[in-house]
Amino acid sequence: MRRFFLTTIFALLFLSIFPLRLFAADSCKISGYVKPDFANIVGVATILNSDIKVEISGTDYSAKTNNRGYFEITNVPKNESGYTLKFSKPGYLSRSIVTDSIIGDYELNEENHVVELWAGDVPKNGVSDGAINIGDIIKLSTSFNSTFGDSRYVEYCDFDLDKAINMNDVIIIAKHFNAITNVYPKFYIIPRPTPFPVGKVEAENMALNGYTVDKTSSVNCIKLKDTVSIGTCSYVFNGDIGFYDVNIRYLDEDNGQSKMGLYIHNESSNDYMWKLDSDDNTWKIKTIKNVLIQKGDTITVQGNRNKLEGNKIDYIETVLTSVPTATPTSTKLTIYGVVTVNDIEGHWYVLDTGGATYCLNNFLPVDEMKNLVHNYIQVTGYADLYSIHICPGIPFEVLSYHIIDLSTLTPNPTPTSTATLTPTPTPTPTSIQTPAPTATSVPVKSIIYGTVTESNLDGNWYIIRCYGITYELSNFLPPEDMKKLVGKNIEVTGYAHPDGIHLGPGIPFEVLSYRIITPTPTPLYPPVPMVSAQ
């Protein structure tokens, strides 16, 4: 009897806990932004954005917006068919939007892509009729010219919340006169890819655009929606930069000969495209080798329907094959020069060393930085030779500095330099107008990689871009061989010369050796625009 009692208690405790865990695992959050289409009135915008009701049709799940128009509905059961969200507020025309599959936390939109509501559907006896029409004008007219505190004043007729019902409110209601709920423009749901690490990513967990979740022969997968002929699935790559083999598992059906393609950060090539023409109803794996992928790149597979084929996808897998050499780090060095101010391209403090111009970070308060102008100083820090910048010179992060008194210098002094790769300066100034010779950085041997292009705007140059930086290659091959490299993806080893005087469209790069990397990416066309949902 005691054993039965204890077993029963244990079972009840287990059942009371287990469903909660199961519910939590099978539930998610729906969030987004919704605002009135005129919610930019100074002083009342936060009130206009607040208390808009968002509910999931056919359920008890709902929430209200905060003063930014943001809402969250939590503990929502997952639903591969999606939900219909209804947006409403007294005095506004209600609106409904159908979501994509809800298989995890779902963000409908971002703050710069809000769902808009139209004002003017005034409740009659507490009920809105789903239209902005003459009945709403009549209702508003009964309160016209009333102010806050009057018996005729009705708050939900005061659309601009200026505490008076006047012509401003009439103009707002007239903006969408004769509109009904189903004439709202289609709201474009923008899928936002989720970051995933290296390895296998199931297609049903990706951002789907024109695709829907499916199950075929016990395989969870995705397929094109019946109403579309083209779609994409995508996710953000969260692994390290490298060359990867990309495996795509797909179903080749016998009721069409569709096409598929792989995109890395919206770029593709003929090597990344293939046709589903086996027509044997079997799952296959398409492997695209040696694809250069960086952290943050969006990996996308696009399907183009032919006849009734569904372009079904099971997963995308990335397998590391090799790691390229990283971009060289900034060089630590000590430089000398007179501090000046550049106001032509912005307010910058500049150090002209005689051989190169450095743009100093504001390492002191504003007033103290101004006091340094026209002083001859020594600074130690890092020169950022490899990032994109708009300042007049090479960005220089100052770690330490001191002002040099030119009157106390003796001929050929030897200031201490902290740069292991920088020659020791030997300034011999006689006045502030004749500053001493200065140290410049020694080129760092590095490896860069990218696609070779030809620039004829500033002359005939061969350039590549690596990490967003343009490098001008030395003509390390005869002219006819250099031309053959155009469009190819190459890795080059050599020296960058950011301090040198040059006329080319990038940082001069002296090539010591090179190799061609395959495949060679050539942009074709971007993935299809986002699928709309009403």
C-alpha positions as CSV (number, residue, x, y, z in Angstrom):
1,M,0.0,0.0,0.0
2,R,2.8,2.4,0.9
3,R,4.7,1.5,-2.3
4,F,1.6,2.2,-4.3
5,F,1.1,5.6,-2.6
6,L,4.7,6.6,-3.2
7,T,4.5,5.5,-6.8
8,T,1.3,7.5,-7.4
9,I,2.8,10.6,-5.8
10,F,6.0,10.3,-7.9
11,A,3.9,9.8,-11.1
12,L,1.8,12.9,-10.3
13,L,4.9,15.0,-9.7
14,F,6.4,13.7,-12.9
15,L,3.3,14.5,-15.0
16,S,3.0,17.9,-13.4
17,I,6.6,18.8,-14.4
18,F,6.9,17.1,-17.8
19,P,4.1,18.8,-19.6
20,L,5.5,22.2,-18.6
21,R,8.9,21.3,-20.1
22,L,7.2,19.8,-23.2
23,F,5.1,23.0,-23.6
24,A,8.2,25.2,-23.2
25,A,10.1,23.2,-25.8
26,D,7.1,23.4,-28.3
27,S,6.3,27.1,-27.8
28,C,7.8,30.3,-29.1
29,K,7.5,34.0,-29.2
30,I,6.0,36.2,-31.9
31,S,7.2,39.8,-32.0
32,G,7.2,42.9,-34.2
33,Y,6.2,46.5,-34.7
34,V,2.9,48.2,-35.6
35,K,2.1,52.0,-35.6
36,P,-0.5,54.4,-37.0
37,D,0.5,55.6,-40.5
38,F,0.8,59.2,-39.1
39,A,2.5,58.4,-35.8
40,N,5.2,61.0,-36.2
41,I,3.5,63.9,-34.4
42,V,5.9,65.5,-31.9
43,G,4.9,65.0,-28.3
44,V,2.2,62.4,-28.8
45,A,3.9,59.7,-31.0
46,T,4.6,57.5,-28.0
47,I,0.9,57.6,-27.0
48,L,-0.2,56.9,-30.6
49,N,2.1,53.8,-30.8
50,S,0.8,52.4,-27.5
51,D,-2.0,50.0,-26.7
52,I,-2.5,48.6,-30.2
53,K,-4.0,45.1,-29.7
54,V,-2.3,42.2,-31.5
55,E,-4.1,38.9,-31.3
56,I,-3.7,35.5,-33.0
57,S,-7.0,34.8,-34.7
58,G,-8.9,31.8,-33.4
59,T,-6.9,31.7,-30.1
60,D,-6.7,33.4,-26.8
61,Y,-3.1,34.7,-27.4
62,S,-2.8,38.5,-27.6
63,A,-0.6,41.4,-26.5
64,K,-0.5,45.2,-26.7
65,T,2.2,47.5,-28.1
66,N,4.4,49.7,-26.0
67,N,5.3,53.3,-26.7
68,R,7.5,52.3,-29.7
69,G,4.8,50.1,-31.2
70,Y,6.6,46.9,-30.2
71,F,4.7,43.8,-29.2
72,E,5.5,40.3,-28.0
73,I,3.2,37.3,-27.7
74,T,4.8,34.6,-25.7
75,N,4.3,30.8,-25.1
76,V,2.7,30.5,-28.6
77,P,2.5,26.8,-29.8
78,K,4.6,26.2,-32.9
79,N,2.6,25.8,-36.1
80,E,4.0,24.9,-39.5
81,S,1.0,26.4,-41.2
82,G,1.6,29.8,-39.5
83,Y,-1.0,32.1,-37.9
84,T,-3.2,35.1,-38.8
85,L,-2.3,38.1,-36.7
86,K,-5.0,40.7,-36.2
87,F,-4.1,44.4,-35.3
88,S,-6.8,46.7,-33.9
89,K,-7.3,49.9,-31.8
90,P,-10.5,51.9,-31.2
91,G,-10.8,54.5,-34.0
92,Y,-8.6,52.5,-36.5
93,L,-9.3,50.2,-39.3
94,S,-8.3,46.7,-38.2
95,R,-5.8,44.7,-40.2
96,S,-4.8,41.0,-40.6
97,I,-1.5,39.5,-41.8
98,V,-0.8,35.8,-42.4
99,T,2.6,34.7,-41.1
100,D,5.0,32.1,-42.5
101,S,5.6,28.8,-40.6
102,I,6.0,29.3,-36.9
103,I,8.7,26.8,-35.9
104,G,10.7,29.0,-33.5
105,D,10.8,32.5,-32.2
106,Y,9.3,34.7,-35.0
107,E,10.1,38.3,-35.8
108,L,7.4,39.7,-38.1
109,N,9.4,42.9,-38.9
110,E,11.8,45.5,-37.6
111,E,11.2,49.0,-36.4
112,N,12.0,50.5,-39.8
113,H,9.5,48.2,-41.5
114,V,6.4,48.6,-39.4
115,V,2.8,47.3,-39.9
116,E,0.7,50.5,-40.4
117,L,-2.9,51.1,-39.2
118,W,-5.2,53.7,-40.8
119,A,-7.3,56.0,-38.6
120,G,-11.0,56.6,-39.2
121,D,-13.1,53.5,-38.4
122,V,-15.0,55.0,-35.5
123,P,-16.8,52.5,-33.2
124,K,-20.6,52.8,-33.1
125,N,-22.0,51.5,-29.9
126,G,-18.6,50.1,-29.2
127,V,-18.4,48.1,-32.4
128,S,-16.3,48.9,-35.6
129,D,-17.8,48.0,-38.9
130,G,-14.5,47.4,-40.8
131,A,-14.8,50.4,-43.1
132,I,-13.9,54.1,-43.2
133,N,-17.1,55.7,-44.6
134,I,-19.8,58.4,-44.3
135,G,-20.9,56.8,-41.0
136,D,-17.6,57.6,-39.4
137,I,-17.8,61.2,-40.7
138,I,-21.2,61.6,-39.1
139,K,-20.0,60.2,-35.8
140,L,-17.0,62.6,-35.9
141,S,-19.3,65.5,-36.7
142,T,-21.3,65.1,-33.5
143,S,-18.1,65.8,-31.6
144,F,-16.7,68.4,-34.0
145,N,-15.2,71.6,-32.4
146,S,-15.3,69.9,-28.9
147,T,-12.3,70.0,-26.6
148,F,-11.0,67.8,-23.8
149,G,-13.4,68.0,-20.9
150,D,-16.5,68.8,-23.0
151,S,-19.4,66.3,-22.8
152,R,-19.3,65.9,-26.6
153,Y,-15.5,65.1,-26.7
154,V,-14.7,61.5,-27.7
155,E,-11.1,60.5,-27.4
156,Y,-11.0,58.0,-30.2
157,C,-12.2,60.7,-32.6
158,D,-9.2,62.9,-31.6
159,F,-6.8,61.1,-33.9
160,D,-3.9,63.5,-33.5
161,L,-4.4,63.7,-29.7
162,D,-4.3,67.5,-29.6
163,K,-7.3,67.5,-27.1
164,A,-9.6,69.0,-29.7
165,I,-11.7,67.4,-32.5
166,N,-11.2,69.7,-35.5
167,M,-10.2,69.9,-39.2
168,N,-6.9,68.1,-38.5
169,D,-8.9,65.0,-37.5
170,V,-11.2,65.4,-40.6
171,I,-8.1,65.5,-42.8
172,I,-6.7,62.3,-41.2
173,I,-10.0,60.4,-41.7
174,A,-10.3,61.7,-45.3
175,K,-6.8,60.2,-46.2
176,H,-8.2,56.7,-46.4
177,F,-11.9,57.4,-46.9
178,N,-14.0,54.5,-48.3
179,A,-11.2,52.0,-47.3
180,I,-12.2,48.6,-45.9
181,T,-10.1,46.0,-44.1
182,N,-9.1,44.0,-47.1
183,V,-7.7,46.9,-49.1
184,Y,-4.6,47.3,-47.0
185,P,-1.6,46.9,-49.2
186,K,0.2,43.5,-49.0
187,F,2.7,43.5,-46.2
188,Y,6.0,42.1,-47.2
189,I,7.4,39.7,-44.6
190,I,11.2,39.8,-44.8
191,P,12.7,36.5,-43.6
192,R,15.8,37.2,-41.4
193,P,18.2,34.3,-41.5
194,T,19.3,32.7,-38.2
195,P,23.1,32.3,-37.6
196,F,24.3,28.7,-37.6
197,P,27.9,27.3,-37.1
198,V,29.8,25.0,-39.4
199,G,28.0,21.7,-40.2
200,K,24.6,20.5,-41.2
201,V,21.6,22.9,-41.0
202,E,18.1,21.5,-41.6
203,A,16.2,23.4,-44.2
204,E,13.1,23.8,-42.1
205,N,15.1,25.8,-39.6
206,M,16.2,28.4,-42.2
207,A,14.6,31.6,-43.3
208,L,12.1,30.6,-45.9
209,N,11.0,32.8,-48.8
210,G,8.4,31.1,-51.1
211,Y,9.1,27.7,-49.4
212,T,7.0,25.9,-46.8
213,V,7.8,23.0,-44.4
214,D,7.0,19.5,-45.8
215,K,7.5,15.8,-45.0
216,T,8.3,13.3,-47.8
217,S,9.1,9.7,-47.2
218,S,9.6,10.3,-43.5
219,V,12.1,13.1,-44.3
220,N,11.4,16.5,-42.8
221,C,12.2,19.0,-45.6
222,I,10.9,22.1,-47.4
223,K,9.1,22.5,-50.8
224,L,8.1,25.4,-52.9
225,K,4.6,26.8,-52.1
226,D,2.0,25.8,-54.7
227,T,1.4,29.5,-55.6
228,V,5.0,30.4,-56.4
229,S,7.5,29.3,-59.0
230,I,10.7,30.5,-57.3
231,G,11.9,30.6,-53.7
232,T,14.9,30.6,-51.4
233,C,16.0,29.2,-48.0
234,S,18.9,30.9,-46.2
235,Y,20.9,31.2,-43.0
236,V,23.8,33.2,-41.7
237,F,27.2,31.4,-41.6
238,N,28.6,31.7,-38.1
239,G,31.9,29.8,-38.5
240,D,35.4,30.9,-39.3
241,I,36.6,32.1,-42.7
242,G,37.8,29.3,-44.9
243,F,37.3,27.3,-48.0
244,Y,34.4,24.9,-47.6
245,D,32.7,22.1,-49.5
246,V,28.9,22.8,-49.5
247,N,26.6,19.8,-49.6
248,I,22.9,20.4,-50.5
249,R,20.5,17.4,-50.1
250,Y,17.5,17.7,-52.4
251,L,14.8,15.5,-54.0
252,D,14.9,15.0,-57.8
253,E,11.3,14.3,-58.7
254,D,9.9,12.9,-62.0
255,N,7.3,15.5,-62.6
256,G,9.6,18.3,-63.9
257,Q,13.2,19.4,-64.5
258,S,13.7,22.3,-62.2
259,K,16.9,24.3,-61.5
260,M,18.7,25.1,-58.2
261,G,21.5,27.4,-57.3
262,L,23.8,28.2,-54.4
263,Y,24.4,31.9,-53.4
264,I,27.1,33.1,-51.0
265,H,26.3,36.6,-49.8
266,N,24.0,37.1,-52.9
267,E,26.8,36.0,-55.3
268,S,26.8,32.9,-57.5
269,S,28.4,31.4,-60.6
270,N,27.6,28.8,-63.2
271,D,29.5,26.3,-61.1
272,Y,27.0,26.8,-58.4
273,M,23.9,26.0,-60.5
274,W,22.5,22.6,-61.4
275,K,19.5,21.0,-63.0
276,L,17.2,18.4,-61.5
277,D,16.9,16.2,-64.5
278,S,17.5,12.6,-63.3
279,D,13.7,12.3,-62.7
280,D,14.1,9.2,-60.5
281,N,12.4,10.4,-57.3
282,T,15.5,9.9,-55.1
283,W,17.3,12.1,-52.6
284,K,20.6,13.3,-54.0
285,I,23.5,15.4,-52.6
286,K,25.0,18.2,-54.7
287,T,28.5,19.1,-53.6
288,I,30.1,22.4,-54.5
289,K,33.8,22.4,-53.7
290,N,36.2,25.0,-52.3
291,V,33.7,27.8,-51.7
292,L,35.3,30.8,-49.8
293,I,32.9,31.6,-46.9
294,Q,33.4,34.2,-44.2
295,K,31.7,34.7,-40.9
296,G,28.5,36.7,-41.4
297,D,28.0,35.6,-45.1
298,T,24.4,34.5,-45.9
299,I,24.2,31.1,-47.5
300,T,21.2,30.7,-49.8
301,V,19.8,28.0,-52.0
302,Q,17.3,29.1,-54.6
303,G,14.8,26.8,-56.3
304,N,13.2,27.5,-59.7
305,R,10.1,25.4,-60.3
306,N,9.5,23.5,-63.6
307,K,6.1,22.0,-64.1
308,L,5.0,20.3,-60.8
309,E,8.4,19.6,-59.3
310,G,8.6,21.0,-55.7
311,N,12.3,21.7,-55.5
312,K,12.4,19.9,-52.1
313,I,15.5,20.5,-49.9
314,D,16.5,18.5,-46.8
315,Y,19.6,20.3,-45.5
316,I,22.7,22.4,-46.3
317,E,26.0,21.3,-44.9
318,T,29.4,23.1,-44.8
319,V,32.6,21.0,-44.5
320,L,35.9,22.9,-44.0
321,T,38.7,22.0,-46.5
322,S,41.4,24.7,-45.9
323,V,41.9,28.0,-44.1
324,P,43.4,31.1,-45.9
325,T,46.0,33.3,-44.3
326,A,44.5,36.1,-42.3
327,T,45.0,39.8,-43.1
328,P,48.1,41.2,-41.4
329,T,47.6,43.1,-38.2
330,S,48.3,46.8,-37.6
331,T,52.0,47.7,-37.1
332,K,53.1,49.3,-33.8
333,L,55.5,52.1,-34.4
334,T,56.8,55.5,-33.2
335,I,56.4,58.5,-35.4
336,Y,57.4,62.2,-35.2
337,G,55.9,65.4,-36.7
338,V,54.1,68.7,-36.3
339,V,50.4,68.5,-35.4
340,T,48.0,70.3,-37.7
341,V,44.2,70.5,-38.1
342,N,42.5,69.5,-41.3
343,D,39.0,71.0,-41.7
344,I,38.6,70.3,-45.4
345,E,37.4,66.7,-45.1
346,G,36.2,67.1,-41.5
347,H,37.8,68.2,-38.2
348,W,40.9,65.9,-37.9
349,Y,44.2,66.2,-36.1
350,V,46.9,65.3,-38.5
351,L,50.6,64.4,-38.1
352,D,52.7,64.9,-41.3
353,T,55.9,62.9,-40.9
354,G,57.3,64.1,-44.2
355,G,56.9,60.6,-45.8
356,A,53.4,59.8,-44.8
357,T,50.4,61.6,-43.2
358,Y,48.7,60.0,-40.1
359,C,45.3,60.9,-38.7
360,L,45.5,60.8,-34.9
361,N,42.7,59.5,-32.8
362,N,41.5,62.1,-30.3
363,F,43.5,60.7,-27.4
364,L,43.0,63.8,-25.3
365,P,40.0,66.0,-24.4
366,V,39.1,68.5,-27.1
367,D,40.7,71.5,-25.5
368,E,44.0,69.7,-24.9
369,M,44.0,68.4,-28.5
370,K,43.7,72.0,-29.7
371,N,46.7,72.9,-27.6
372,L,48.8,70.4,-29.4
373,V,48.4,72.1,-32.8
374,H,51.7,73.4,-34.2
375,N,53.7,71.4,-31.6
376,Y,56.4,68.9,-32.7
377,I,55.5,65.6,-31.0
378,Q,56.5,62.0,-30.7
379,V,53.7,59.4,-30.6
380,T,53.7,55.7,-30.2
381,G,50.8,53.5,-31.3
382,Y,49.3,51.4,-34.1
383,A,48.9,52.4,-37.7
384,D,45.8,50.9,-39.2
385,L,46.9,50.2,-42.8
386,Y,44.2,47.8,-43.8
387,S,40.8,49.2,-42.9
388,I,38.5,51.4,-45.0
389,H,38.6,55.0,-43.7
390,I,37.5,58.5,-44.7
391,C,40.0,60.6,-42.7
392,P,42.9,62.5,-44.4
393,G,45.7,60.0,-43.8
394,I,46.4,56.6,-42.2
395,P,44.4,56.2,-39.0
396,F,46.8,56.1,-36.0
397,E,45.8,54.9,-32.5
398,V,48.0,56.7,-30.0
399,L,49.1,54.8,-27.0
400,S,51.6,57.4,-25.6
401,Y,53.0,60.8,-26.6
402,H,55.3,63.6,-25.5
403,I,56.0,67.1,-26.9
404,I,59.6,67.6,-28.1
405,D,61.2,71.0,-27.3
406,L,63.1,71.7,-30.5
407,S,65.3,74.3,-28.9
408,T,66.9,71.7,-26.6
409,L,67.7,69.2,-29.4
410,T,71.4,68.6,-30.2
411,P,72.5,67.4,-33.7
412,N,71.6,63.8,-34.6
413,P,69.7,62.8,-31.5
414,T,68.4,59.3,-31.4
415,P,64.8,59.1,-30.1
416,T,63.7,55.7,-28.8
417,S,61.5,53.7,-31.1
418,T,59.2,50.9,-30.0
419,A,58.7,49.5,-33.5
420,T,60.7,46.4,-34.1
421,L,60.1,46.8,-37.9
422,T,60.7,50.6,-38.0
423,P,64.0,52.3,-38.6
424,T,65.2,54.6,-35.8
425,P,64.5,58.3,-36.7
426,T,67.4,60.8,-36.5
427,P,65.7,64.2,-36.5
428,T,68.0,67.2,-36.8
429,P,65.5,70.1,-36.7
430,T,66.7,73.7,-36.4
431,S,63.2,75.3,-36.2
432,I,59.6,74.3,-36.2
433,Q,59.4,75.1,-39.9
434,T,62.0,72.4,-40.7
435,P,60.8,69.3,-38.9
436,A,63.1,66.3,-38.6
437,P,63.1,63.3,-40.8
438,T,60.7,60.7,-39.5
439,A,60.1,57.0,-39.1
440,T,57.9,55.2,-41.6
441,S,56.6,51.7,-41.3
442,V,58.4,48.8,-43.1
443,P,56.0,46.9,-45.4
444,V,54.6,43.7,-43.8
445,K,54.7,40.5,-45.8
446,S,51.1,39.2,-46.1
447,I,48.8,37.1,-48.1
448,I,45.6,38.5,-49.6
449,Y,43.0,36.9,-51.9
450,G,40.1,38.1,-54.1
451,T,38.8,38.3,-57.6
452,V,41.1,40.1,-60.2
453,T,39.4,43.0,-62.0
454,E,40.7,45.5,-64.4
455,S,40.3,49.3,-63.8
456,N,40.6,51.5,-66.9
457,L,39.1,54.7,-65.3
458,D,42.4,55.8,-63.7
459,G,44.7,53.9,-66.1
460,N,45.2,50.3,-66.9
461,W,45.4,48.7,-63.4
462,Y,44.8,45.2,-62.1
463,I,43.2,45.2,-58.7
464,I,41.6,42.8,-56.2
465,R,39.5,43.5,-53.1
466,C,40.2,41.7,-49.8
467,Y,38.2,42.4,-46.6
468,G,36.7,45.4,-48.4
469,I,40.1,47.0,-49.2
470,T,41.2,47.6,-52.8
471,Y,44.8,46.5,-53.6
472,E,46.6,47.5,-56.8
473,L,48.7,44.6,-58.0
474,S,52.1,45.0,-59.5
475,N,52.2,43.7,-63.1
476,F,54.0,40.5,-62.0
477,L,53.2,38.7,-65.3
478,P,53.5,39.8,-69.0
479,P,50.5,41.9,-70.2
480,E,48.8,39.0,-72.0
481,D,49.1,36.8,-68.9
482,M,47.8,39.5,-66.6
483,K,44.7,39.9,-68.8
484,K,44.0,36.2,-68.4
485,L,43.8,36.5,-64.7
486,V,40.8,38.9,-64.9
487,G,37.7,37.4,-63.3
488,K,39.7,34.7,-61.5
489,N,39.9,34.3,-57.8
490,I,43.6,34.3,-56.7
491,E,45.7,34.2,-53.6
492,V,48.8,36.4,-53.7
493,T,51.8,36.7,-51.3
494,G,53.8,39.9,-51.1
495,Y,54.1,43.4,-49.6
496,A,51.6,46.1,-49.3
497,H,52.9,49.7,-49.6
498,P,50.3,52.0,-48.1
499,D,52.8,54.8,-47.5
500,G,54.1,55.0,-51.0
501,I,53.1,57.7,-53.5
502,H,50.9,56.2,-56.2
503,L,48.3,57.1,-58.8
504,G,46.5,53.7,-58.9
505,P,43.0,52.9,-57.5
506,G,44.2,51.1,-54.4
507,I,47.0,50.3,-52.1
508,P,50.1,49.2,-54.1
509,F,50.8,45.5,-53.6
510,E,54.1,44.0,-54.7
511,V,53.4,40.4,-55.6
512,L,56.0,37.7,-54.9
513,S,54.0,34.7,-55.7
514,Y,50.4,33.7,-56.6
515,R,48.0,30.8,-57.1
516,I,44.6,30.6,-58.7
517,I,41.8,29.4,-56.4
518,T,38.8,27.5,-57.7
519,P,36.0,27.9,-58.2
520,T,36.0,31.4,-59.5
521,P,32.9,33.3,-58.3
522,T,31.1,35.4,-60.9
523,P,27.9,37.2,-59.8
524,L,24.9,36.2,-61.9
525,Y,21.6,37.4,-60.4
526,P,20.4,38.0,-56.9
527,P,17.8,35.8,-55.1
528,V,14.2,36.5,-55.9
529,P,12.5,39.5,-54.1
530,M,10.7,38.7,-50.8
531,V,7.4,36.9,-51.0
532,S,4.4,38.9,-49.9
533,A,1.8,37.9,-47.5
534,Q,-1.7,39.4,-47.0
